[in-house]
Structure formats: structure tokens, C-alpha cells
């Protein structure tokens, strides 16, 4: 039987990573994970404990990935207003990608993720 997630690699991201949106720093973490899926650019996932959750607002949007499962979304409450559907999370990730449970990803173009 093929492992459904054999094209996904998850490893600890080296160094310190930050997320900025609007004029605020939303997260800073030394515990971030890097997820590489197929030909897509790597995605940095931040542990919820390192994210300023008070700036996030639950969104009605959801999506399904056949390799990772169902994603929930959040908007970011920025000074300039709500940045809709800018953050996602897999609350119940599929087998093989359980490492991202409790972690958040940030949408390129809606938030800036960078290594310090």
C-alpha cells in the first residue's frame, strides 16, 4: 500500500522565524516546522503557543487537501482592518502529517513569513 503522504516532508525549521501582517508581529518561534509538498514552495508552520491568537478571528472558510486533511481558516485583525482567510490550520491532520496538528500556516501575500 502506498503511503499517501510520501511526497510530503516535515522537519524542524532551523533558526528563528517571524510572521508579520499589517504593522504587527503575529508570531516568533524557534519551534517552527517546514513542510515541503511535491513541487510547491516550502511552508513554515508555527506552533499555536508562539502565535498572538488574540489577533486571529475564526473564518467560515474551510478547504480539503487529499494529503493533509481538512483545513480551518482565520482572518487577521490588523490596524487597517480584517485580512480575510490569511491563516490556516489542520486540527485533525491525516496519518503521516500529524506533526502539523496545533500549528498554523500563513498565506503568502497576506502575511510575511521570514527567518531572522
Backbone as XML, in Angstrom:
<?xml version="1.0"?>
<chain id="A" units="angstrom">
  <residue number="1" name="UNK">
    <atom name="N" x="0.844" y="-1.195" z="0.000"/>
    <atom name="CA" x="0.000" y="0.000" z="0.000"/>
    <atom name="C" x="0.876" y="1.240" z="0.000"/>
  </residue>
  <residue number="2" name="UNK">
    <atom name="N" x="0.572" y="2.196" z="-0.855"/>
    <atom name="CA" x="1.328" y="3.443" z="-0.917"/>
    <atom name="C" x="1.017" y="4.308" z="0.283"/>
  </residue>
  <residue number="3" name="UNK">
    <atom name="N" x="2.043" y="4.911" z="0.855"/>
    <atom name="CA" x="1.811" y="5.926" z="1.879"/>
    <atom name="C" x="1.316" y="7.163" z="1.154"/>
  </residue>
  <residue number="4" name="UNK">
    <atom name="N" x="0.129" y="7.613" z="1.521"/>
    <atom name="CA" x="-0.479" y="8.752" z="0.839"/>
    <atom name="C" x="0.375" y="10.007" z="0.976"/>
  </residue>
  <residue number="5" name="UNK">
    <atom name="N" x="1.199" y="10.076" z="2.022"/>
    <atom name="CA" x="1.941" y="11.294" z="2.288"/>
    <atom name="C" x="3.427" y="11.156" z="1.985"/>
  </residue>
  <residue number="6" name="UNK">
    <atom name="N" x="3.787" y="10.229" z="1.073"/>
    <atom name="CA" x="5.208" y="10.034" z="0.817"/>
    <atom name="C" x="5.824" y="11.198" z="0.035"/>
  </residue>
  <residue number="7" name="UNK">
    <atom name="N" x="5.016" y="12.119" z="-0.463"/>
    <atom name="CA" x="5.566" y="13.287" z="-1.155"/>
    <atom name="C" x="5.588" y="14.530" z="-0.258"/>
  </residue>
  <residue number="8" name="UNK">
    <atom name="N" x="5.270" y="14.353" z="1.029"/>
    <atom name="CA" x="5.319" y="15.454" z="1.998"/>
    <atom name="C" x="6.445" y="15.191" z="2.982"/>
  </residue>
  <residue number="9" name="UNK">
    <atom name="N" x="7.287" y="16.192" z="3.190"/>
    <atom name="CA" x="8.365" y="16.103" z="4.168"/>
    <atom name="C" x="8.145" y="17.197" z="5.202"/>
  </residue>
  <residue number="10" name="UNK">
    <atom name="N" x="8.211" y="16.827" z="6.478"/>
    <atom name="CA" x="8.082" y="17.803" z="7.562"/>
    <atom name="C" x="9.335" y="17.695" z="8.418"/>
  </residue>
  <residue number="11" name="UNK">
    <atom name="N" x="9.962" y="18.848" z="8.660"/>
    <atom name="CA" x="11.131" y="18.857" z="9.548"/>
    <atom name="C" x="11.150" y="20.165" z="10.322"/>
  </residue>
  <residue number="12" name="UNK">
    <atom name="N" x="11.913" y="20.167" z="11.396"/>
    <atom name="CA" x="12.047" y="21.387" z="12.190"/>
    <atom name="C" x="12.746" y="22.430" z="11.326"/>
  </residue>
  <residue number="13" name="UNK">
    <atom name="N" x="12.186" y="23.643" z="11.306"/>
    <atom name="CA" x="12.802" y="24.748" z="10.548"/>
    <atom name="C" x="13.930" y="25.318" z="11.407"/>
  </residue>
  <residue number="14" name="UNK">
    <atom name="N" x="15.102" y="25.464" z="10.825"/>
    <atom name="CA" x="16.231" y="25.932" z="11.619"/>
    <atom name="C" x="16.125" y="27.428" z="11.897"/>
  </residue>
  <residue number="15" name="UNK">
    <atom name="N" x="16.623" y="27.844" z="13.051"/>
    <atom name="CA" x="16.658" y="29.257" z="13.397"/>
    <atom name="C" x="15.336" y="29.765" z="13.944"/>
  </residue>
  <residue number="16" name="UNK">
    <atom name="N" x="15.206" y="31.083" z="13.928"/>
    <atom name="CA" x="14.019" y="31.766" z="14.443"/>
    <atom name="C" x="13.229" y="32.329" z="13.268"/>
  </residue>
  <residue number="17" name="UNK">
    <atom name="N" x="11.915" y="32.133" z="13.301"/>
    <atom name="CA" x="11.015" y="32.582" z="12.236"/>
    <atom name="C" x="10.004" y="33.559" z="12.805"/>
  </residue>
  <residue number="18" name="UNK">
    <atom name="N" x="9.613" y="34.543" z="11.999"/>
    <atom name="CA" x="8.596" y="35.506" z="12.401"/>
    <atom name="C" x="7.519" y="35.617" z="11.333"/>
  </residue>
  <residue number="19" name="UNK">
    <atom name="N" x="6.339" y="36.061" z="11.778"/>
    <atom name="CA" x="5.229" y="36.385" z="10.879"/>
    <atom name="C" x="4.843" y="37.822" z="11.159"/>
  </residue>
  <residue number="20" name="UNK">
    <atom name="N" x="4.723" y="38.613" z="10.092"/>
    <atom name="CA" x="4.243" y="39.984" z="10.205"/>
    <atom name="C" x="3.027" y="40.149" z="9.309"/>
  </residue>
  <residue number="21" name="UNK">
    <atom name="N" x="2.065" y="40.925" z="9.813"/>
    <atom name="CA" x="0.900" y="41.283" z="8.992"/>
    <atom name="C" x="0.478" y="42.670" z="9.423"/>
  </residue>
  <residue number="22" name="UNK">
    <atom name="N" x="0.147" y="43.504" z="8.460"/>
    <atom name="CA" x="-0.112" y="44.903" z="8.781"/>
    <atom name="C" x="1.179" y="45.455" z="9.374"/>
  </residue>
  <residue number="23" name="UNK">
    <atom name="N" x="1.092" y="46.081" z="10.528"/>
    <atom name="CA" x="2.288" y="46.604" z="11.191"/>
    <atom name="C" x="2.639" y="45.802" z="12.426"/>
  </residue>
  <residue number="24" name="UNK">
    <atom name="N" x="2.083" y="44.609" z="12.559"/>
    <atom name="CA" x="2.271" y="43.837" z="13.786"/>
    <atom name="C" x="3.075" y="42.566" z="13.532"/>
  </residue>
  <residue number="25" name="UNK">
    <atom name="N" x="3.832" y="42.150" z="14.541"/>
    <atom name="CA" x="4.466" y="40.829" z="14.540"/>
    <atom name="C" x="3.470" y="39.879" z="15.197"/>
  </residue>
  <residue number="26" name="UNK">
    <atom name="N" x="3.016" y="38.886" z="14.437"/>
    <atom name="CA" x="1.995" y="37.956" z="14.928"/>
    <atom name="C" x="2.589" y="36.720" z="15.577"/>
  </residue>
  <residue number="27" name="UNK">
    <atom name="N" x="3.811" y="36.380" z="15.189"/>
    <atom name="CA" x="4.424" y="35.169" z="15.727"/>
    <atom name="C" x="5.933" y="35.281" z="15.635"/>
  </residue>
  <residue number="28" name="UNK">
    <atom name="N" x="6.585" y="34.665" z="16.606"/>
    <atom name="CA" x="8.034" y="34.482" z="16.557"/>
    <atom name="C" x="8.304" y="33.138" z="17.203"/>
  </residue>
  <residue number="29" name="UNK">
    <atom name="N" x="9.049" y="32.285" z="16.508"/>
    <atom name="CA" x="9.227" y="30.924" z="17.011"/>
    <atom name="C" x="10.575" y="30.341" z="16.631"/>
  </residue>
  <residue number="30" name="UNK">
    <atom name="N" x="11.134" y="29.599" z="17.558"/>
    <atom name="CA" x="12.299" y="28.759" z="17.297"/>
    <atom name="C" x="11.854" y="27.306" z="17.099"/>
  </residue>
  <residue number="31" name="UNK">
    <atom name="N" x="10.544" y="27.064" z="17.173"/>
    <atom name="CA" x="9.983" y="25.707" z="17.088"/>
    <atom name="C" x="9.156" y="25.506" z="15.817"/>
  </residue>
  <residue number="32" name="UNK">
    <atom name="N" x="9.353" y="26.360" z="14.823"/>
    <atom name="CA" x="8.570" y="26.254" z="13.584"/>
    <atom name="C" x="8.923" y="24.966" z="12.836"/>
  </residue>
  <residue number="33" name="UNK">
    <atom name="N" x="7.984" y="24.519" z="12.016"/>
    <atom name="CA" x="8.183" y="23.351" z="11.163"/>
    <atom name="C" x="8.168" y="23.785" z="9.705"/>
  </residue>
  <residue number="34" name="UNK">
    <atom name="N" x="8.976" y="23.113" z="8.896"/>
    <atom name="CA" x="8.968" y="23.350" z="7.446"/>
    <atom name="C" x="8.323" y="22.146" z="6.779"/>
  </residue>
  <residue number="35" name="UNK">
    <atom name="N" x="7.263" y="22.416" z="6.013"/>
    <atom name="CA" x="6.575" y="21.360" z="5.282"/>
    <atom name="C" x="6.826" y="21.560" z="3.799"/>
  </residue>
  <residue number="36" name="UNK">
    <atom name="N" x="7.341" y="20.514" z="3.152"/>
    <atom name="CA" x="7.573" y="20.544" z="1.704"/>
    <atom name="C" x="6.650" y="19.510" z="1.087"/>
  </residue>
  <residue number="37" name="UNK">
    <atom name="N" x="5.835" y="19.975" z="0.131"/>
    <atom name="CA" x="4.867" y="19.107" z="-0.534"/>
    <atom name="C" x="5.091" y="19.174" z="-2.027"/>
  </residue>
  <residue number="38" name="UNK">
    <atom name="N" x="5.546" y="18.054" z="-2.591"/>
    <atom name="CA" x="5.743" y="17.975" z="-4.037"/>
    <atom name="C" x="6.584" y="19.121" z="-4.565"/>
  </residue>
  <residue number="39" name="UNK">
    <atom name="N" x="6.065" y="19.793" z="-5.589"/>
    <atom name="CA" x="6.788" y="20.891" z="-6.245"/>
    <atom name="C" x="6.477" y="22.253" z="-5.638"/>
  </residue>
  <residue number="40" name="UNK">
    <atom name="N" x="5.621" y="22.290" z="-4.627"/>
    <atom name="CA" x="5.241" y="23.567" z="-4.020"/>
    <atom name="C" x="6.399" y="24.147" z="-3.210"/>
  </residue>
  <residue number="41" name="UNK">
    <atom name="N" x="6.444" y="25.477" z="-3.069"/>
    <atom name="CA" x="7.462" y="26.071" z="-2.197"/>
    <atom name="C" x="7.232" y="25.629" z="-0.750"/>
  </residue>
  <residue number="42" name="UNK">
    <atom name="N" x="8.297" y="25.543" z="0.056"/>
    <atom name="CA" x="8.138" y="25.132" z="1.447"/>
    <atom name="C" x="7.202" y="26.074" z="2.202"/>
  </residue>
  <residue number="43" name="UNK">
    <atom name="N" x="6.457" y="25.516" z="3.157"/>
    <atom name="CA" x="5.569" y="26.300" z="4.014"/>
    <atom name="C" x="6.076" y="26.165" z="5.449"/>
  </residue>
  <residue number="44" name="UNK">
    <atom name="N" x="6.184" y="27.300" z="6.132"/>
    <atom name="CA" x="6.588" y="27.303" z="7.532"/>
    <atom name="C" x="5.326" y="27.302" z="8.395"/>
  </residue>
  <residue number="45" name="UNK">
    <atom name="N" x="5.245" y="26.345" z="9.289"/>
    <atom name="CA" x="4.127" y="26.233" z="10.223"/>
    <atom name="C" x="4.601" y="26.639" z="11.612"/>
  </residue>
  <residue number="46" name="UNK">
    <atom name="N" x="3.788" y="27.445" z="12.288"/>
    <atom name="CA" x="4.133" y="27.983" z="13.607"/>
    <atom name="C" x="3.301" y="27.313" z="14.683"/>
  </residue>
  <residue number="47" name="UNK">
    <atom name="N" x="3.923" y="26.934" z="15.814"/>
    <atom name="CA" x="3.131" y="26.375" z="16.909"/>
    <atom name="C" x="2.181" y="27.437" z="17.455"/>
  </residue>
  <residue number="48" name="UNK">
    <atom name="N" x="0.969" y="27.011" z="17.742"/>
    <atom name="CA" x="-0.069" y="27.923" z="18.225"/>
    <atom name="C" x="0.409" y="28.720" z="19.445"/>
  </residue>
  <residue number="49" name="UNK">
    <atom name="N" x="1.216" y="28.088" z="20.304"/>
    <atom name="CA" x="1.697" y="28.756" z="21.520"/>
    <atom name="C" x="2.567" y="29.978" z="21.205"/>
  </residue>
  <residue number="50" name="UNK">
    <atom name="N" x="3.132" y="30.030" z="19.992"/>
    <atom name="CA" x="4.020" y="31.141" z="19.611"/>
    <atom name="C" x="3.331" y="32.180" z="18.737"/>
  </residue>
  <residue number="51" name="UNK">
    <atom name="N" x="2.009" y="32.037" z="18.557"/>
    <atom name="CA" x="1.228" y="32.945" z="17.710"/>
    <atom name="C" x="0.326" y="33.799" z="18.599"/>
  </residue>
  <residue number="52" name="UNK">
    <atom name="N" x="0.245" y="35.094" z="18.286"/>
    <atom name="CA" x="-0.647" y="36.009" z="19.021"/>
    <atom name="C" x="-2.080" y="35.746" z="18.570"/>
  </residue>
  <residue number="53" name="UNK">
    <atom name="N" x="-2.696" y="34.719" z="19.176"/>
    <atom name="CA" x="-4.023" y="34.262" z="18.747"/>
    <atom name="C" x="-5.096" y="35.334" z="18.923"/>
  </residue>
  <residue number="54" name="UNK">
    <atom name="N" x="-4.851" y="36.324" z="19.801"/>
    <atom name="CA" x="-5.854" y="37.376" z="20.012"/>
    <atom name="C" x="-6.060" y="38.226" z="18.752"/>
  </residue>
  <residue number="55" name="UNK">
    <atom name="N" x="-5.130" y="38.155" z="17.793"/>
    <atom name="CA" x="-5.271" y="38.894" z="16.536"/>
    <atom name="C" x="-5.962" y="38.074" z="15.453"/>
  </residue>
  <residue number="56" name="UNK">
    <atom name="N" x="-6.292" y="36.813" z="15.761"/>
    <atom name="CA" x="-6.910" y="35.945" z="14.761"/>
    <atom name="C" x="-8.397" y="35.789" z="15.045"/>
  </residue>
  <residue number="57" name="UNK">
    <atom name="N" x="-9.168" y="35.780" z="13.966"/>
    <atom name="CA" x="-10.622" y="35.646" z="14.057"/>
    <atom name="C" x="-11.031" y="34.454" z="13.199"/>
  </residue>
  <residue number="58" name="UNK">
    <atom name="N" x="-11.786" y="33.536" z="13.793"/>
    <atom name="CA" x="-12.226" y="32.344" z="13.069"/>
    <atom name="C" x="-12.986" y="32.733" z="11.811"/>
  </residue>
  <residue number="59" name="UNK">
    <atom name="N" x="-12.680" y="32.053" z="10.717"/>
    <atom name="CA" x="-13.319" y="32.304" z="9.423"/>
    <atom name="C" x="-14.276" y="31.150" z="9.107"/>
  </residue>
  <residue number="60" name="UNK">
    <atom name="N" x="-15.338" y="31.416" z="8.344"/>
    <atom name="CA" x="-16.218" y="30.312" z="7.935"/>
    <atom name="C" x="-15.593" y="29.431" z="6.846"/>
  </residue>
  <residue number="61" name="UNK">
    <atom name="N" x="-14.492" y="29.900" z="6.241"/>
    <atom name="CA" x="-13.872" y="29.152" z="5.137"/>
    <atom name="C" x="-13.227" y="27.861" z="5.637"/>
  </residue>
  <residue number="62" name="UNK">
    <atom name="N" x="-13.294" y="26.840" z="4.825"/>
    <atom name="CA" x="-12.531" y="25.616" z="5.067"/>
    <atom name="C" x="-12.107" y="25.067" z="3.717"/>
  </residue>
  <residue number="63" name="UNK">
    <atom name="N" x="-11.137" y="24.170" z="3.733"/>
    <atom name="CA" x="-10.714" y="23.532" z="2.487"/>
    <atom name="C" x="-10.259" y="22.119" z="2.808"/>
  </residue>
  <residue number="64" name="UNK">
    <atom name="N" x="-10.143" y="21.310" z="1.767"/>
    <atom name="CA" x="-9.715" y="19.921" z="1.951"/>
    <atom name="C" x="-8.498" y="19.643" z="1.080"/>
  </residue>
  <residue number="65" name="UNK">
    <atom name="N" x="-7.480" y="19.068" z="1.692"/>
    <atom name="CA" x="-6.303" y="18.596" z="0.956"/>
    <atom name="C" x="-6.300" y="17.074" z="1.049"/>
  </residue>
  <residue number="66" name="UNK">
    <atom name="N" x="-6.174" y="16.372" z="-0.080"/>
    <atom name="CA" x="-6.204" y="14.910" z="-0.018"/>
    <atom name="C" x="-5.015" y="14.329" z="0.753"/>
  </residue>
  <residue number="67" name="UNK">
    <atom name="N" x="-3.974" y="15.129" z="0.958"/>
    <atom name="CA" x="-2.780" y="14.636" z="1.640"/>
    <atom name="C" x="-2.678" y="15.075" z="3.095"/>
  </residue>
  <residue number="68" name="UNK">
    <atom name="N" x="-3.334" y="16.203" z="3.429"/>
    <atom name="CA" x="-3.212" y="16.729" z="4.792"/>
    <atom name="C" x="-4.529" y="16.712" z="5.565"/>
  </residue>
  <residue number="69" name="UNK">
    <atom name="N" x="-5.660" y="16.735" z="4.874"/>
    <atom name="CA" x="-6.961" y="16.708" z="5.550"/>
    <atom name="C" x="-7.708" y="18.017" z="5.383"/>
  </residue>
  <residue number="70" name="UNK">
    <atom name="N" x="-8.583" y="18.308" z="6.338"/>
    <atom name="CA" x="-9.432" y="19.498" z="6.283"/>
    <atom name="C" x="-8.773" y="20.651" z="7.029"/>
  </residue>
  <residue number="71" name="UNK">
    <atom name="N" x="-8.728" y="21.808" z="6.387"/>
    <atom name="CA" x="-8.124" y="22.999" z="6.997"/>
    <atom name="C" x="-9.212" y="23.969" z="7.438"/>
  </residue>
  <residue number="72" name="UNK">
    <atom name="N" x="-8.996" y="24.558" z="8.612"/>
    <atom name="CA" x="-9.812" y="25.670" z="9.102"/>
    <atom name="C" x="-9.034" y="26.948" z="8.849"/>
  </residue>
  <residue number="73" name="UNK">
    <atom name="N" x="-9.745" y="28.062" z="8.695"/>
    <atom name="CA" x="-9.099" y="29.342" z="8.383"/>
    <atom name="C" x="-9.382" y="30.391" z="9.437"/>
  </residue>
  <residue number="74" name="UNK">
    <atom name="N" x="-8.506" y="31.380" z="9.476"/>
    <atom name="CA" x="-8.638" y="32.537" z="10.357"/>
    <atom name="C" x="-8.333" y="33.791" z="9.562"/>
  </residue>
  <residue number="75" name="UNK">
    <atom name="N" x="-8.982" y="34.887" z="9.938"/>
    <atom name="CA" x="-8.602" y="36.201" z="9.447"/>
    <atom name="C" x="-7.695" y="36.853" z="10.470"/>
  </residue>
  <residue number="76" name="UNK">
    <atom name="N" x="-6.917" y="37.833" z="10.023"/>
    <atom name="CA" x="-6.038" y="38.585" z="10.914"/>
    <atom name="C" x="-6.637" y="39.962" z="11.133"/>
  </residue>
  <residue number="77" name="UNK">
    <atom name="N" x="-6.838" y="40.310" z="12.400"/>
    <atom name="CA" x="-7.318" y="41.651" z="12.764"/>
    <atom name="C" x="-6.122" y="42.607" z="12.744"/>
  </residue>
  <residue number="78" name="UNK">
    <atom name="N" x="-5.940" y="43.313" z="11.634"/>
    <atom name="CA" x="-4.848" y="44.277" z="11.506"/>
    <atom name="C" x="-5.399" y="45.679" z="11.757"/>
  </residue>
  <residue number="79" name="UNK">
    <atom name="N" x="-4.508" y="46.631" z="12.015"/>
    <atom name="CA" x="-4.960" y="48.016" z="12.233"/>
    <atom name="C" x="-5.741" y="48.535" z="11.042"/>
  </residue>
  <residue number="80" name="UNK">
    <atom name="N" x="-5.352" y="48.091" z="9.854"/>
    <atom name="CA" x="-6.019" y="48.540" z="8.628"/>
    <atom name="C" x="-7.340" y="47.820" z="8.373"/>
  </residue>
  <residue number="81" name="UNK">
    <atom name="N" x="-7.667" y="46.827" z="9.199"/>
    <atom name="CA" x="-8.901" y="46.067" z="9.011"/>
    <atom name="C" x="-8.619" y="44.578" z="8.945"/>
  </residue>
  <residue number="82" name="UNK">
    <atom name="N" x="-9.653" y="43.804" z="8.687"/>
    <atom name="CA" x="-9.520" y="42.345" z="8.661"/>
    <atom name="C" x="-8.811" y="41.888" z="7.389"/>
  </residue>
  <residue number="83" name="UNK">
    <atom name="N" x="-7.795" y="41.054" z="7.552"/>
    <atom name="CA" x="-7.146" y="40.375" z="6.417"/>
    <atom name="C" x="-7.773" y="38.985" z="6.391"/>
  </residue>
  <residue number="84" name="UNK">
    <atom name="N" x="-8.716" y="38.783" z="5.475"/>
    <atom name="CA" x="-9.548" y="37.573" z="5.471"/>
    <atom name="C" x="-8.762" y="36.332" z="5.069"/>
  </residue>
  <residue number="85" name="UNK">
    <atom name="N" x="-9.082" y="35.221" z="5.718"/>
    <atom name="CA" x="-8.584" y="33.892" z="5.344"/>
    <atom name="C" x="-7.072" y="33.865" z="5.146"/>
  </residue>
  <residue number="86" name="UNK">
    <atom name="N" x="-6.349" y="34.490" z="6.062"/>
    <atom name="CA" x="-4.897" y="34.632" z="5.916"/>
    <atom name="C" x="-4.115" y="33.525" z="6.618"/>
  </residue>
  <residue number="87" name="UNK">
    <atom name="N" x="-4.802" y="32.746" z="7.453"/>
    <atom name="CA" x="-4.137" y="31.743" z="8.279"/>
    <atom name="C" x="-4.931" y="30.451" z="8.178"/>
  </residue>
  <residue number="88" name="UNK">
    <atom name="N" x="-4.227" y="29.314" z="8.171"/>
    <atom name="CA" x="-4.947" y="28.040" z="8.175"/>
    <atom name="C" x="-4.312" y="27.081" z="9.161"/>
  </residue>
  <residue number="89" name="UNK">
    <atom name="N" x="-5.110" y="26.083" z="9.508"/>
    <atom name="CA" x="-4.688" y="25.100" z="10.496"/>
    <atom name="C" x="-5.374" y="23.777" z="10.192"/>
  </residue>
  <residue number="90" name="UNK">
    <atom name="N" x="-4.637" y="22.686" z="10.346"/>
    <atom name="CA" x="-5.212" y="21.341" z="10.226"/>
    <atom name="C" x="-5.414" y="20.805" z="11.642"/>
  </residue>
  <residue number="91" name="UNK">
    <atom name="N" x="-6.658" y="20.866" z="12.138"/>
    <atom name="CA" x="-6.945" y="20.443" z="13.507"/>
    <atom name="C" x="-6.858" y="18.925" z="13.665"/>
  </residue>
  <residue number="92" name="UNK">
    <atom name="N" x="-7.183" y="18.208" z="12.592"/>
    <atom name="CA" x="-7.148" y="16.738" z="12.613"/>
    <atom name="C" x="-6.426" y="16.256" z="11.351"/>
  </residue>
  <residue number="93" name="UNK">
    <atom name="N" x="-5.097" y="16.485" z="11.272"/>
    <atom name="CA" x="-4.377" y="16.117" z="10.049"/>
    <atom name="C" x="-4.392" y="14.602" z="9.811"/>
  </residue>
  <residue number="94" name="UNK">
    <atom name="N" x="-4.251" y="14.247" z="8.557"/>
    <atom name="CA" x="-4.262" y="12.837" z="8.179"/>
    <atom name="C" x="-2.989" y="12.132" z="8.657"/>
  </residue>
  <residue number="95" name="UNK">
    <atom name="N" x="-3.050" y="10.811" z="8.617"/>
    <atom name="CA" x="-1.910" y="9.986" z="9.008"/>
    <atom name="C" x="-0.686" y="10.360" z="8.171"/>
  </residue>
  <residue number="96" name="UNK">
    <atom name="N" x="0.440" y="10.496" z="8.830"/>
    <atom name="CA" x="1.680" y="10.834" z="8.135"/>
    <atom name="C" x="2.048" y="12.301" z="8.247"/>
  </residue>
  <residue number="97" name="UNK">
    <atom name="N" x="1.076" y="13.159" z="8.557"/>
    <atom name="CA" x="1.368" y="14.596" z="8.708"/>
    <atom name="C" x="0.884" y="15.111" z="10.068"/>
  </residue>
  <residue number="98" name="UNK">
    <atom name="N" x="0.786" y="14.191" z="11.049"/>
    <atom name="CA" x="0.289" y="14.565" z="12.372"/>
    <atom name="C" x="1.134" y="15.655" z="13.025"/>
  </residue>
  <residue number="99" name="UNK">
    <atom name="N" x="2.379" y="15.805" z="12.603"/>
    <atom name="CA" x="3.284" y="16.794" z="13.208"/>
    <atom name="C" x="2.731" y="18.215" z="13.114"/>
  </residue>
  <residue number="100" name="UNK">
    <atom name="N" x="1.870" y="18.504" z="12.109"/>
    <atom name="CA" x="1.373" y="19.878" z="11.963"/>
    <atom name="C" x="0.131" y="20.160" z="12.800"/>
  </residue>
  <residue number="101" name="UNK">
    <atom name="N" x="-0.365" y="19.179" z="13.544"/>
    <atom name="CA" x="-1.523" y="19.409" z="14.423"/>
    <atom name="C" x="-1.134" y="20.471" z="15.450"/>
  </residue>
  <residue number="102" name="UNK">
    <atom name="N" x="-2.000" y="21.477" z="15.609"/>
    <atom name="CA" x="-1.713" y="22.542" z="16.557"/>
    <atom name="C" x="-0.785" y="23.618" z="16.014"/>
  </residue>
  <residue number="103" name="UNK">
    <atom name="N" x="-0.468" y="23.536" z="14.734"/>
    <atom name="CA" x="0.388" y="24.530" z="14.080"/>
    <atom name="C" x="-0.434" y="25.345" z="13.091"/>
  </residue>
  <residue number="104" name="UNK">
    <atom name="N" x="0.050" y="26.552" z="12.781"/>
    <atom name="CA" x="-0.647" y="27.453" z="11.865"/>
    <atom name="C" x="0.247" y="27.809" z="10.686"/>
  </residue>
  <residue number="105" name="UNK">
    <atom name="N" x="-0.360" y="27.852" z="9.504"/>
    <atom name="CA" x="0.315" y="28.323" z="8.299"/>
    <atom name="C" x="-0.241" y="29.685" z="7.916"/>
  </residue>
  <residue number="106" name="UNK">
    <atom name="N" x="0.575" y="30.495" z="7.248"/>
    <atom name="CA" x="0.183" y="31.864" z="6.889"/>
    <atom name="C" x="0.244" y="32.040" z="5.381"/>
  </residue>
  <residue number="107" name="UNK">
    <atom name="N" x="-0.805" y="32.640" z="4.827"/>
    <atom name="CA" x="-0.970" y="32.783" z="3.385"/>
    <atom name="C" x="0.012" y="33.807" z="2.810"/>
  </residue>
  <residue number="108" name="UNK">
    <atom name="N" x="0.849" y="33.378" z="1.845"/>
    <atom name="CA" x="1.737" y="34.348" z="1.185"/>
    <atom name="C" x="0.914" y="35.466" z="0.565"/>
  </residue>
  <residue number="109" name="UNK">
    <atom name="N" x="1.401" y="36.693" z="0.651"/>
    <atom name="CA" x="0.689" y="37.837" z="0.122"/>
    <atom name="C" x="-0.255" y="38.469" z="1.138"/>
  </residue>
  <residue number="110" name="UNK">
    <atom name="N" x="-0.638" y="37.708" z="2.159"/>
    <atom name="CA" x="-1.499" y="38.250" z="3.221"/>
    <atom name="C" x="-0.717" y="38.432" z="4.514"/>
  </residue>
  <residue number="111" name="UNK">
    <atom name="N" x="0.359" y="37.683" z="4.660"/>
    <atom name="CA" x="1.256" y="37.807" z="5.811"/>
    <atom name="C" x="2.672" y="37.526" z="5.307"/>
  </residue>
  <residue number="112" name="UNK">
    <atom name="N" x="3.655" y="38.086" z="5.980"/>
    <atom name="CA" x="5.057" y="37.889" z="5.604"/>
    <atom name="C" x="5.704" y="36.956" z="6.610"/>
  </residue>
  <residue number="113" name="UNK">
    <atom name="N" x="6.257" y="35.860" z="6.108"/>
    <atom name="CA" x="6.958" y="34.891" z="6.943"/>
    <atom name="C" x="8.434" y="34.969" z="6.576"/>
  </residue>
  <residue number="114" name="UNK">
    <atom name="N" x="9.279" y="35.192" z="7.589"/>
    <atom name="CA" x="10.709" y="35.254" z="7.284"/>
    <atom name="C" x="11.554" y="34.735" z="8.424"/>
  </residue>
  <residue number="115" name="UNK">
    <atom name="N" x="12.739" y="34.290" z="8.051"/>
    <atom name="CA" x="13.700" y="33.819" z="9.028"/>
    <atom name="C" x="14.517" y="34.998" z="9.522"/>
  </residue>
  <residue number="116" name="UNK">
    <atom name="N" x="14.707" y="35.099" z="10.837"/>
    <atom name="CA" x="15.508" y="36.186" z="11.411"/>
    <atom name="C" x="16.992" y="35.877" z="11.238"/>
  </residue>
</chain>
